[in-house]
Amino acid sequence: MKKQLLTLFLILCFSYSYAQYLVKGQVLSATDSIGISGVTVNILPGNFHTESDAKGNFQFNLPAGEYELNLSHIGYARQKIAIKVTQSVNLNLYLKPSANELKEVVVHTGYQDLPKERSTGSFVSINAKKLNEQFSADVLSRLEAVANGVSVNHRSGAKGKLMVRGLSTITGPGQPLVVLDNFPYQGDLNNINPNDVESITVLKDAAASSIWGSRAGNGVIVITTKKAKAGQSLSIDFSGNFSITQKPDLYALSQMNTADFIAVEQFLYDKGYYNSKINSTAKPPLSPVVELLVANKKGTLSNQDLQVALAKLGEQDTRRDILQSNYQNAIDRQFALSLRAGGKITDWTFNVGYDANTSSLAAQSNRLNLSSYNTIRLYPWLTVDIGLRLTQFKSGNGKAGYNDMRNNANVVYPYLNLADANGNALPVARNYSLSYLNGLNYNLLSDWRYYPLTDYLENDIKQTTRDVLSNFGLNVDVFKGFKASLKYQYELQQLYGRSVFGANSFTARNLVNLFTQITNTGTAIYKVPKGGLLDETESLLHAQNLRGQLAYSRSFGVHEINVITGTELNENKTKYSASRLFGYNDENTTFSYPDLSNTYPTFVNGTSSFIDKGPTDRQLYLNRFVSYYGNAAYTYKQRYTVSASARKDASNLFGLKTNDKWKPLWSAGLAWNMTNEPFFKVSWVQELKLRASYGYSGNVDQTKTAITTLTGSVISPYTGTVESRFKEFVNPDLRWEQVSTFNLGLDFSILDNRLAGSVEVYKKRATDLYGTSPVDYTAVPTSILSKNTSAMEAKGFDLLLRSKNIIGKFSWLSDLNFSLYRDKILEVYQPSLNGSSFVGYGNSIILAKGYPVYSLFSYKWAGLDPQNGNPQGYLNGTVSTNYNAIVGSGTTFNDLVYAGPVFPTVYGNMGNTFSYGDLSLTLRLSYKFGYYFRRASIDYSKLFNDGISHADYALRWQNPGDENLSNVPSMVYPALSNRDSFYTFSETLVEKGDHIRIAYISVSYQLSKQKLKFLPFQSVQLQANAANLGIIWRANKKGLDPDYTVETVPPSKFFSFGLRATF
């Protein structure tokens, strides 16, 4: 009987297995078609389940029938697929990343990668998809429009100043530390190709950033580049884009109209204002109008011809003409190719990028990026990482820009005539008056006139950057949970500048002519050899980093422990040199040496002078850091986390004694994941995590030292020996700046992750800040030294929201970054309480205790005098026009009017993405509120002396009653500098900076092989982008862009078209 039952059982089993079919599949990412490992595949009905392997493959046997496959993986949207099994099946399945999914976020600190759930610190992470909504040659400029707690002060310079949670210093370095693939990046940030970037993590508080110690006081930006994943099948990504930037809007520079400018020049000429220049033996440049008036006075130009010439100049517009002749739309082209694959032994990545750009002045530049990264598993317990990154950037000179029209007095006349009717270049006054130059005998001299339209053709100015970044890593799994690693990085960067000013260039002609001597016999002696000039500069950076680290990570039931500790060595050596060759011939590289040690009479008036030796300098900087660090975190039941971090840094910059060189820094954090509590049974809340942290980080100015340093590299023309000068004086108490930060945050995700984000409050207190302090000048040869005498605090609020407003074939996703920020100075040395020490344009630090670091103070305004249009202020509480006293000792700090902070107290950005199928539209806005700026206006002293004009001239007071229509003072002669200074820094010129602007608009369309089987690639994305589209609302009524100073032209509109394909 038993034999019969066994036989029946085997027959049934055989029959069952015979009726099954093999179902195979591969799960791929819908964005890049890379296989996804660890995908859970559940089959219904029944209880079948499996997981995909390293390449996303899975397989199982199923009887014939209809089934539903449920696919799930952290970070991807769940997917249900119906299949009918009648034979063996081979499936390609695609998962889309889940929108607003927070739990899969990994925090990259540069020392370790940890899941967001275990983080107690404050950070924001931006992935490649979000970054790639924008096009640019660099990556950090993309953060302002998408990151939380990140702002840019564009009024600080051409490229702006990036800040994380505002300021943490007063006069020290304010830029955040940038980390590239685990190490601080010492080179030019423009070397980093945005197409290589996988993600950017911004570390905002002490718990997140204090592991970086003395360099983390201003926040840390961690850039992680793309690398192959273990078991990843070959993936080939290509991207290319073409961008157009419109010509700069030179009309954003507010100027007087040409007719008014000419009228002022005629007025000043009649007053004899130009007589000193006209009669000067130095023959300084005169404006075309003054040249005409002089010719008329001499009788060489009739009154009728004068009026005709003046009328013709009145029709000229320098901005219009140079926009037509020299400026063009800038063109940028960017291409990138990436190959990645992973196997059992080796994971490898190879990237190549090429940028070719043409500026708005036709200057050519290009950048080549090559990078390779390999992970080799020599043994199950031993892996080796090898990386190499090469960058070469080259740029050349272009045509003359608007600022190249300035003469040696820094004046651009609004009516310059740059070309004649036939398009031939015309000269403009540069160093000397044209009437003087036109009368010279050019048989022995070179043409001394400056032709801005063609001079660039005689110059060959090139800048080359070469950067080699290599790294090596050794990773050992000592035993379960315990790992050891050794990482080394070496960077060599060369910045080489080569400027050849040809023999026919104005630069060379001017120098040769200036020292030419004409003998009594009519021959010429050239003290500066005839020919061109070669200026060369070179900066060499050698940077080394060595890090040894031990890590332990284990889970014991409800306990989880993670510990890292290590030591780090850093050396940064920079060598700079510059030189000039005279009489240079670029064809045969010949040159000559003039006598630079003696003075010679100049050609124009015989004044003795040294020959300009050009850039001649030698500098060497060496900075070394030694550090010990540790970080530990303990998690209990995935609910409670305690973390601590400590670091001790030493440097060759500070301290004369060994103990004084070290700076200990630390932080501690707590986190409570309430959603893992048994009592928390709120179905619509997916995440609720409370966290708090407190700790210290530092800030170091590597240009300051505690010992006396000398710089000696220039040959003295007087002695023929090396010149030396004091660079830093002995300062034994100088030490690092220190920043303490308290942060309290709440992370949340509700309504099935439909709404997610974080809310944070923070307070920073920065002490031991660099500031000036008086010293006994009998001890050191100076009256003021930089010491750790200042302190400040900053506090703020960060809100991050991400929402899925509509889900389906049509979807609408939104995100909001909102920040509040305040800062004030707590301690500072104030050498004077004179009011003039605290007024300014808002671009510089105001050392006012109890007020923001960048504050806007002004003289109190009492309107215009109705009798004469003079600006009126206050002196001792009464209306006054005693300008010498008002801007002098008569006004103290307490007499000034405080408008508010110069930095926004409310800032952020918001975006909306609308998608229909594979078509997507993203619109991002940025906003700034709660701050002030000082607008420019007419300054008659600058108008008369420097030719600097402003359109407000047309609004000036001219007749009684005008004071009711305008606050622009009348024009008086002679100009009174203190009168102009009072008006310039009075409260009437203060404006609110609040505004909202369009950051960018991006449209994309996705094509995939999943839907179109005939495509030769897995997926391709077509994309169009528009940026710098301008302000859509502003508080000021003058139409001004508060982000840019009056001397700066705001960025032009930018349009890009590109594609990204995965093969």
TORTIZA-738646 format. One record per residue (C-alpha): x, y, z; residue in three letters. Coordinates in pm, whole numbers, plus 50000, padded with zeros to 5 digits. Each point is the difference from the previous one (the first is absolute). Last residue first. Example, Ala and Ser with C-alpha at 12.3 -4.5 7.8 and 13.67 -1.06 7.14 Angstrom:
<recs>
513674989450714Ser
498634965650066Ala
</recs>
This chain:
<recs>
521855532447586Phe
498865029750207Thr
499335033449833Ala
499905035550132Arg
499015028549770Leu
500485037349987Gly
498675034649926Phe
500955030650201Ser
498865036250029Phe
501585026750222Phe
498755035250054Lys
502795023750098Ser
501565002450343Pro
499655034050169Pro
502485027049887Val
502085011350294Thr
501095035750076Glu
496645008350161Val
500344970650234Thr
498114967649949Tyr
497504980250209Asp
497695029950042Pro
498974999749632Asp
498645034849947Leu
496665009049838Gly
499865032350200Lys
496854991350192Lys
501734977950254Asn
497994970850140Ala
500644976349711Arg
497874975049809Trp
500604978749690Ile
503765004350002Ile
502044986649712Gly
500134971149756Leu
503454990050115Asn
499304964449884Ala
498274981649714Ala
500324962549953Asn
499144974749732Ala
500344962450042Gln
499764968349794Leu
500424968450206Gln
501094967249848Val
499474964450121Ser
501224964649940Gln
501675008749672Phe
499664989049635Pro
496255006950010Leu
497894974349812Phe
498274987250315Lys
498295032950071Leu
498254996650334Lys
502634981850205Gln
502645014049768Lys
499425033350165Ser
499275035849894Leu
499845027950260Gln
499025035949926Tyr
501365029550195Ser
499095036350067Val
501975021550244Ser
499245035150122Ile
502575018350210Tyr
500585022650299Ala
497015022349935Ile
500305029150241Arg
498265012250313Ile
501085032150173His
500625017950328Asp
503015023549985Gly
498395029950170Lys
501615032549896Glu
502335024950168Val
500875031149798Leu
498015024050218Thr
501784986950310Glu
503125020049925Ser
503294984549894Phe
500205014949651Thr
498445032850112Tyr
502545005150279Phe
502884990049777Ser
498895024349729Asp
499945028950246Arg
503334988150142Asn
501505000349650Ser
498805035049920Leu
499845005649624Ala
501175034049886Pro
497485006749874Tyr
496604988150111Val
497584975149847Met
496704997950183Ser
499234971350230Pro
497924969549897Val
497094996150245Asn
497365006449736Ser
496465011949946Leu
499325022350301Asn
503585012649997Glu
499345011349642Asp
497915028150142Gly
502755025549962Pro
501904992849677Asn
502784976649888Gln
499934970350240Trp
501424969549830Arg
497864974449815Leu
502054999849679Ala
503134994250207Tyr
498334968750136Asp
501244982949682Ala
503434996250155His
503475011849905Ser
503594990750074Ile
502205024349802Gly
502764997050260Asp
500535035050140Asn
496835018549899Phe
497574970650021Leu
501744985650305Lys
499655033050183Ser
496435003749871Tyr
498864966550140Asp
496774990049830Ile
498224969850139Ser
500774964650105Ala
497654977850194Arg
500694989350352Arg
498684965950089Phe
497544985650248Tyr
498854966650138Tyr
496874981950112Gly
499224978549700Phe
501754977949746Lys
498334976849750Tyr
500794972649754Ser
497614984949750Leu
500164966549826Arg
497814987649716Leu
500264963849888Thr
498164985349700Leu
499904962749925Ser
498894978849704Leu
500284962150039Asp
496394995350105Gly
498765033950100Tyr
502275016250253Ser
499855032950187Phe
502915009050225Thr
499685029150238Asn
502915016550173Gly
500685022950292Met
502975020050117Asn
501375015350313Gly
500555032350186Tyr
498815019650303Val
502475021250199Thr
501685011049678Pro
503545013750047Phe
500405037950010Val
498365002950339Pro
497815029150105Gly
499465037249944Ala
501935013250299Tyr
499965038050007Val
503155016550134Leu
500245023950295Asp
501024972550245Asn
503084992149792Phe
501195035850030Thr
499495029349769Thr
501785033350061Gly
503474984849971Ser
499934999549623Gly
497264991249754Val
497595024250168Ile
502715025050098Ala
501415004749652Asn
496484998949859Tyr
498735029750195Asn
496654999449820Thr
497984997150320Ser
496614991350143Val
500204997550379Thr
500584970050224Gly
503685006450073Asn
500645001749627Leu
497354986949768Tyr
499944996749626Gly
498985021149704Gln
500794994949633Pro
500385033149816Asn
497245007849752Gly
500545037850012Asn
496995016250164Gln
497864969550071Pro
502874983750195Asp
499704963349922Leu
498824974050249Gly
500904994950366Ala
501844966949970Trp
501714982150289Lys
503404986749901Tyr
499944963249924Ser
500724965950148Phe
499604967549808Leu
501254969350179Ser
502204970849896Tyr
501184983850321Val
496545005550143Pro
499685023550299Tyr
500774997350372Gly
503555012849964Lys
500525019449678Ala
503004989649791Leu
498455005249658Ile
501274974249751Ile
500055010749637Ser
497624998849706Asn
497255020650164Gly
500935032449823Tyr
501395015450315Gly
499315018250324Val
501614987750322Phe
503375017850014Ser
498415032749881Ser
497945001050320Gly
503095003650217Asn
499964973750272Leu
503674991749942Ser
502414971350062Pro
497164975050046Gln
501374966650114Tyr
497304973849973Val
497814978750224Glu
496434987949955Leu
499435007149631Ile
496574990549875Lys
498384973949776Asp
496504991849885Arg
498724973549759Tyr
496664985249897Leu
499964972749736Ser
497424984549766Phe
500644972249749Asn
496804988549830Leu
499314969749784Asp
497154991549769Ser
498924970249791Leu
497124999249755Trp
499154968549812Ser
497984991849692Phe
500104963049927Lys
499364996750368Gly
500845018250319Ile
498955035750080Ile
501345021850282Asn
502984978850087Lys
501715022650252Ser
503455009250117Arg
500555025150278Leu
503245012750154Leu
499915026450273Leu
503125015650149Asp
500005024150295Phe
502725023350115Gly
502515012450246Lys
503325017649969Ala
502475011150262Glu
503155020949994Met
503365002950173Ala
503175020349957Ser
503425001850166Thr
501964970849860Asn
502855022249879Lys
501025017549680Ser
502585026450086Leu
499925038050020Ile
502685025850084Ser
502804984849795Thr
503754994750038Pro
499664974950287Val
500915005450365Ala
500315038049988Thr
496775000649801Tyr
498074989450309Asp
496954983249859Val
496555010749884Pro
497614972049902Ser
498524991049665Thr
497694970549972Gly
500124962949940Tyr
497284980950178Leu
500704982850329Asp
496274993750028Thr
497194990449763Ala
496624992350150Arg
497564981949777Lys
496324994050073Lys
497764975949814Tyr
496364992249931Val
498934972049770Glu
496884987249826Val
500214970749760Ser
498234985749699Gly
497294977249876Ala
496525002049855Leu
498544972849778Arg
502164974750179Asn
497024977550067Asp
498205029450161Leu
502955010450213Ile
503795003149999Ser
501785018750276Phe
503405011450116Asp
500185022850304Leu
503095020150084Gly
501795017350286Leu
503505013849935Asn
502485016350236Phe
503245012049842Thr
503315011050148Ser
502495016649766Val
503695004650081Gln
502645021049825Glu
503444984850013Trp
502875015150196Arg
502205031050025Leu
501585003550344Asp
503594999149873Pro
499635029149756Asn
503425008149857Val
499485022249699Phe
498724988949661Glu
501085011049652Lys
503065020350088Phe
502005010849701Arg
502974987549809Ser
501535013349678Glu
502614978549830Val
503015018949871Thr
500565024349711Gly
500195028250253Thr
497585026149862Tyr
498054978749753Pro
499344975350283Ser
499764964349875Ile
496704985250111Val
499774967450194Ser
500115007150368Gly
497004993550217Thr
500594999250368Leu
498164981750275Thr
499815007150370Thr
498224972350184Ile
496374992550085Ala
498844997049642Thr
497205014249788Lys
499474992549630Thr
498584965650085Gln
496945015550160Asp
498454972550208Val
496464992650105Asn
498864975250259Gly
497224976950109Ser
498304996250334Tyr
497014980450118Gly
496334996650070Tyr
497404977249849Ser
496314992550014Ala
497754975749816Arg
496294991949981Leu
498834974649746Lys
496514994849867Leu
499694977749696Glu
497144981749829Gln
497155018950167Val
496574992349856Trp
499604967850198Ser
500585015850337Val
500764971750239Lys
502815013950213Phe
499794979550321Phe
502394973849868Pro
502615026849921Glu
501594996849657Asn
498225031249869Thr
501575020050281Met
503534998549864Asn
501815018750277Trp
503385015349918Ala
502765013850222Leu
503235017549910Gly
503425008850134Ala
502825021249858Ser
503725005250043Trp
503005021949924Leu
503484999450153Pro
502535024849856Lys
503694992050016Trp
502865024049925Lys
500075014850349Asp
501184967350153Asn
503044998749769Thr
501065035150095Lys
500255028649752Leu
496374998349905Gly
498335002049664Phe
500884994149636Leu
501844966650018Asn
496684983950073Ser
498404976850252Ala
496494986350002Asp
498144979750260Lys
496694984549912Arg
497034986850191Ala
496614986349902Ser
497124986650204Ala
496754983249909Ser
496994987250193Val
497174983449814Thr
496614989250133Tyr
497334981949802Arg
501644973149788Gln
499704977650307Lys
502985017950153Tyr
502495018449781Thr
503565009150105Tyr
502205023449801Ala
503735006750017Ala
502355023949823Asn
503735004450041Gly
502725023249887Tyr
503715006650015Tyr
501465027049780Ser
503295013149866Val
500005030549774Phe
502755014849788Arg
500105032449804Asn
502895010749777Leu
499905031749795Tyr
502675011349755Leu
500035032649807Gln
502145014649722Arg
499095031849815Asp
500665019349685Thr
496915011149808Pro
501045029949791Gly
503405016550028Lys
498585034349924Asp
503065020449912Ile
500935022450290Phe
499145036749972Ser
501515033849939Ser
497665027449877Thr
501075011949655Gly
496605013249899Asn
498584975549746Val
503054978749919Phe
500724987650350Thr
503385006650154Pro
501734968650122Tyr
500374984250344Thr
502504972650074Asn
499724963850120Ser
497784987049721Leu
502595001749722Asp
498394982349707Pro
500444962649932Tyr
499324987149649Ser
497804973649838Phe
500044972649736Thr
497224973649989Thr
500394995149620Asn
496385006149901Glu
498915014850331Asp
502415029049979Asn
500525016350338Tyr
501635033850035Gly
499534996850375Phe
499404968950212Leu
497825001450312Arg
499844977050302Ser
497674983850252Ala
500354972250256Ser
497714982550247Tyr
500594969050209Lys
497244984150205Thr
500494971350243Lys
497054984350178Asn
500614971550239Glu
497394979450181Asn
500404971350243Leu
497064981150146Glu
499364977150292Thr
497204976150066Gly
496944989550189Thr
496664986449889Ile
497234984750210Val
496564986549923Asn
498004980350257Ile
496534985549960Glu
498004984550281His
496584983149976Val
501514966249918Gly
503715006549986Phe
500755020449689Ser
503565007449905Arg
502135027349843Ser
503675005850080Tyr
502215023149799Ala
503745006650010Leu
501525027949793Gln
503365010449861Gly
500045031549793Arg
502685015749783Leu
499425031949806Asn
502475017449769Gln
499795032949814Ala
502605014049761His
498835032149836Leu
502095017649739Leu
499215035649891Ser
501635013649689Glu
500015034649850Thr
501545011149672Glu
500075034149838Asp
501585002149654Leu
500385034449849Leu
500385009249635Gly
502605017049792Gly
502235030050039Lys
502324997650298Pro
499095024150280Val
502775025950024Lys
499485006349631Tyr
502395026749880Ile
498675018949702Ala
501915020649745Thr
499355036249919Gly
503565012550041Thr
499125017350325Asn
498914966550138Thr
496454987650037Ile
499514977850307Gln
497344972850011Thr
498854991750351Phe
496255005449954Leu
500094988449639Asn
501064964650090Val
497454997150281Leu
497115013549791Asn
500844978949698Arg
500104968250209Ala
496645005250173Thr
498415014549685Phe
500784968649803Ser
502125003049688Asn
503044982350147Ala
497714972950129Gly
498834997350358Phe
500454963450082Val
498264989750321Ser
500674965050132Arg
498254989150318Gly
500584966050151Tyr
497994985250284Leu
501464966250086Gln
498214976150233Gln
501494968950155Leu
497784980250233Glu
500874969550206Tyr
497554978850193Gln
500554971650243Tyr
497524977750177Lys
500604972250251Leu
497084979950124Ser
499194976450285Ala
496764981550056Lys
498304982950292Phe
496424987749966Gly
500954963649957Lys
503754997449995Phe
502905019949857Val
498135010449686Asp
502835019549838Val
499715029949769Asn
503015015349822Leu
499475032549813Gly
501995019049742Phe
499425034349857Asn
501175020749708Ser
499095035549905Leu
501865015749712Val
499085035749909Asp
501145020549706Arg
498785035749966Thr
500995021249703Thr
499465037249950Gln
500805016449671Lys
500475035649883Ile
501125004949641Asp
499875036949928Asn
500235018649668Glu
496454990849896Leu
498715014150330Tyr
501055034649882Asp
497415000149722Thr
496825016050133Leu
501745017650289Pro
502395020149783Tyr
502435017350238Tyr
502335026349862Arg
503765000250042Trp
500884990549642Asp
503614989050035Ser
502605027150032Leu
502925008149772Leu
498115009649685Asn
496885005050209Tyr
500435037450042Asn
497475010050266Leu
497125023849941Gly
497234974350014Asn
501284988650339Leu
499605034750153Tyr
496535005249856Ser
499094964850108Leu
500685007650365Ser
502114974650182Tyr
499534966750178Asn
496884986649828Arg
498385024749762Ala
498064981949730Val
501244989449659Pro
497754991449706Leu
499604965549845Ala
498914999249636Asn
496334991149952Gly
499595020849685Asn
498035027350177Ala
502695002650266Asp
500394977550301Ala
500105003050380Leu
498305033550050Asn
499755004750375Leu
496815017150117Tyr
499474987950358Pro
503595007050110Tyr
501454971650203Val
502245013650276Val
502484979650205Asn
502585028250011Ala
502294978549783Asn
497294999649734Asn
497054976550011Arg
498804983849676Met
501254966250123Asp
497125000750248Asn
497514995949715Tyr
501754969549864Gly
502924996649762Ala
499964968549791Lys
501054966050125Gly
502904985150187Asn
500654963050032Gly
498974971750229Ser
501254965150071Lys
498854974850260Phe
501544966050049Gln
498724975550256Thr
501144965250095Leu
498434977950269Arg
501504966850108Leu
498544975050244Gly
501114967150149Ile
498034981550267Asp
501344967050136Val
497924973650170Thr
500914973850262Leu
497794976450202Trp
498474979949715Pro
503405001649834Tyr
501485021849729Leu
496725018649952Arg
501025028249767Ile
498115032949994Thr
500885022549710Asn
499435036849928Tyr
500955018349684Ser
499725036449911Ser
500645021449696Leu
498865036149975Asn
500815023249711Leu
499125036950018Arg
499835025649723Asn
500165037449963Ser
499675024649713Gln
499505037350044Ala
497435013849755Ala
499035029250229Leu
496704983650105Ser
502064969250079Ser
500534969649781Thr
500014966650176Asn
501144964549931Ala
499464975150283Asp
501194963949991Tyr
499304972250245Gly
501334964950035Val
499044975150266Asn
501224964750071Phe
498654978350279Thr
501094965550110Trp
498844973450240Asp
502384970350017Thr
499964965150148Ile
496494986149969Lys
499015025349740Gly
498925036249976Gly
499565023249705Ala
500045037049926Arg
500595021049689Leu
499395037649997Ser
500065024249709Leu
499615037650033Ala
499515028949760Phe
499595037450063Gln
499675028249750Arg
499765036250110Asp
499275029349769Ile
500025036550108Ala
497795023649802Asn
502095027549849Gln
501845031150113Tyr
502645018949808Asn
498455021549726Ser
496315002950082Gln
500304999850377Leu
502975023349966Ile
497945024949806Asp
496954999750225Arg
502015003250319Arg
502155028149861Thr
496955020049894Asp
500515027049737Gln
497275024349898Glu
501355027550223Gly
503414994949841Leu
498485011149669Lys
498455030350164Ala
503365009050151Leu
501704997049660Ala
497375021649830Val
500205025650280Gln
503785001349974Leu
499875002849622Asp
497815030450034Gln
502225015750264Asn
503034994349781Ser
502744975250088Leu
503725008949982Thr
499365032650180Gly
501844990750317Lys
496765003150196Lys
498244977349755Asn
502774974150023Ala
499765000950381Val
496224995449982Leu
500404970549763Leu
502574983150224Glu
497725006150297Val
497184982249820Val
502214970849895Pro
501014995150364Ser
503515008650104Leu
502734974950081Pro
502905013350207Pro
502775019849821Lys
502534996750286Ala
501125035949929Thr
496625011150133Ser
498395029849827Asn
496834982549892Ile
499834980250324Lys
500325030850220Ser
497625019349778Asn
497254973850024Tyr
497935017950266Tyr
500255033649827Gly
496385008350079Lys
499165000149630Asp
501504965349974Tyr
497884988250294Leu
496795011849834Phe
501004984949667Gln
500714966950174Glu
496645001550178Val
498205006249669Ala
501834970749842Ile
498794976950279Phe
496455013049967Asp
499974993349625Ala
501484965350044Thr
497364987750241Asn
501204996050353Met
500794964650102Gln
498434970350177Ser
501794967949909Leu
497064976949921Ala
500395013949649Tyr
502984977249960Leu
497614970549981Asp
502484972249937Pro
499544981549670Lys
497804969150025Gln
501284966950125Thr
499504970149771Ile
500464964250110Ser
500524967049817Phe
499824967550189Asn
501394965049984Gly
499624969450214Ser
501064964249955Phe
499634971050242Asp
501324964949941Ile
499124973050252Ser
501674966150013Leu
498274977450250Ser
500295008950366Gln
501214971850224Gly
501495023850256Ala
499055035749924Lys
501915022349762Ala
500905035250111Lys
498525034449955Lys
501535028550198Thr
499225010450356Thr
500295036850090Ile
499895008850370Val
499325036550081Ile
501025008750357Val
498845028550218Gly
501665033150087Asn
501684987150319Gly
501134967949832Ala
503725006349948Arg
501184996450359Ser
498274966850052Gly
498784979449707Trp
498194976050237Ile
498235031550113Ser
497864999149685Ser
496854979950067Ala
499795003650377Ala
501185036249970Ala
497255011149763Asp
499525005349625Lys
501544971349806Leu
499065004849633Val
499934967449805Thr
500505000549626Ile
499184970449779Ser
501184978849705Glu
502305026049845Val
501954991449685Asp
497755021049774Asn
500725030650216Pro
503684999049893Asn
502245011650284Ile
502905021549878Asn
497995031650071Asn
500624993250370Leu
503645009849951Asp
502134977150212Gly
500134991550370Gln
497094975750016Tyr
499574987350353Pro
500024961749998Phe
497274973450005Asn
498905000749635Asp
500165037849954Leu
499655020950315Val
499345037449982Val
500435019650325Leu
497605029250020Pro
501115035449910Gln
500155026950268Gly
503735004250055Pro
500535022250304Gly
498825036250039Thr
496704994750180Ile
499454962650024Thr
497184974650005Ser
497885016949735Leu
496874988449823Gly
498554965350036Arg
502364985949737Val
501495028249795Met
501135003449638Leu
501635033349919Lys
499365014749657Gly
501734993049671Lys
500605036249896Ala
500415012850354Gly
498435005750341Ser
496685012849862Arg
499034965049892His
499634987450357Asn
498954964049943Val
497714979550223Ser
499794964250127Val
497644989850281Gly
498124975549778Asn
501374992949655Ala
498295003249660Val
500535034549844Ala
503205009250185Glu
501554965749946Leu
500515001949623Arg
502935024250030Ser
501884972350183Leu
500154977449693Val
502045018749743Asp
499635002249622Ala
496275006050027Ser
496734983549899Phe
497134995750244Gln
497494971950052Glu
503134979150036Asn
500385008750367Leu
496594985350083Lys
500734967649816Lys
503514998550142Ala
498784998950358Asn
499875028350251Ile
500454991550368Ser
499365023750289Val
501584996450341Phe
499365005750367Ser
501354975350253Gly
498634970750196Thr
500394975349714Ser
498934964150060Arg
496805001949796Glu
501855018549722Lys
502104969649927Pro
503755003650049Leu
502875004049760Asp
503355006450165Gln
502945023550003Tyr
499015024349725Gly
496705006750174Thr
497734982949748His
496504996950148Val
497944973249829Val
496375006649913Val
497904968349964Glu
497625010850270Lys
499055032849836Leu
497904989649702Glu
498735032649851Asn
499384983749662Ala
500604962849972Ser
502624990449747Pro
498394981649708Lys
500314962649966Leu
500354982349664Tyr
499394963549918Leu
501524980249714Asn
498374965649993Leu
500924965949857Asn
497144974550016Val
499914962149960Ser
496604988049883Gln
496335004750084Thr
500585025050282Val
497845031249987Lys
501495030650163Ile
498545029450192Ala
502475026250129Ile
499785019450326Lys
502585026650076Gln
501165016450320Arg
501745033549949Ala
503734999050056Tyr
502205012550284Gly
499784968150202Ile
499094971449773His
496704983649910Ser
498684978849715Leu
496624982650018Asn
499494974649720Leu
496394989949933Glu
499254966049857Tyr
497934982149737Glu
500504962849943Gly
502434972749897Ala
502084987550288Pro
502855022450116Leu
503774996050017Asn
502245028250124Phe
502465025949868Gln
501675032650097Phe
502465024449843Asn
500655035550126Gly
503744998849933Lys
500964994150364Ala
497234974450043Asp
496265005950010Ser
498104986850300Glu
497474971750026Thr
496414993150099His
497374973249944Phe
497154997250249Asn
497124993449773Gly
497785022949800Pro
501935022249963Leu
503725002049939Ile
502325021850212Asn
503215014549856Val
502205019050248Thr
502635020649820Val
503434994250153Gly
502065010949699Ser
498825025049745Ile
501334996649644Gly
500885032949832Ile
497515013049744Ser
500865036550083Asp
496745015850110Thr
497654970149990Ala
502354980250221Ser
500084963849892Leu
498534967550137Val
500994969649793Gln
497764970249945Gly
499714962549971Lys
496884978250031Val
500714963049942Leu
496854979249948Tyr
498404973350219Gln
497824971149873Ala
502904974650010Tyr
500595008650359Ser
496464991350092Tyr
499954967949799Ser
503274989050154Phe
498715007750347Cys
496764981549935Leu
501874969749862Ile
502385000550296Leu
497085000550245Phe
498194971649820Leu
503164978650011Thr
500455007350367Leu
496384990650069Leu
500384967349808Gln
503234991150178Lys
498355006550335Lys
497154976449912Met
</recs>
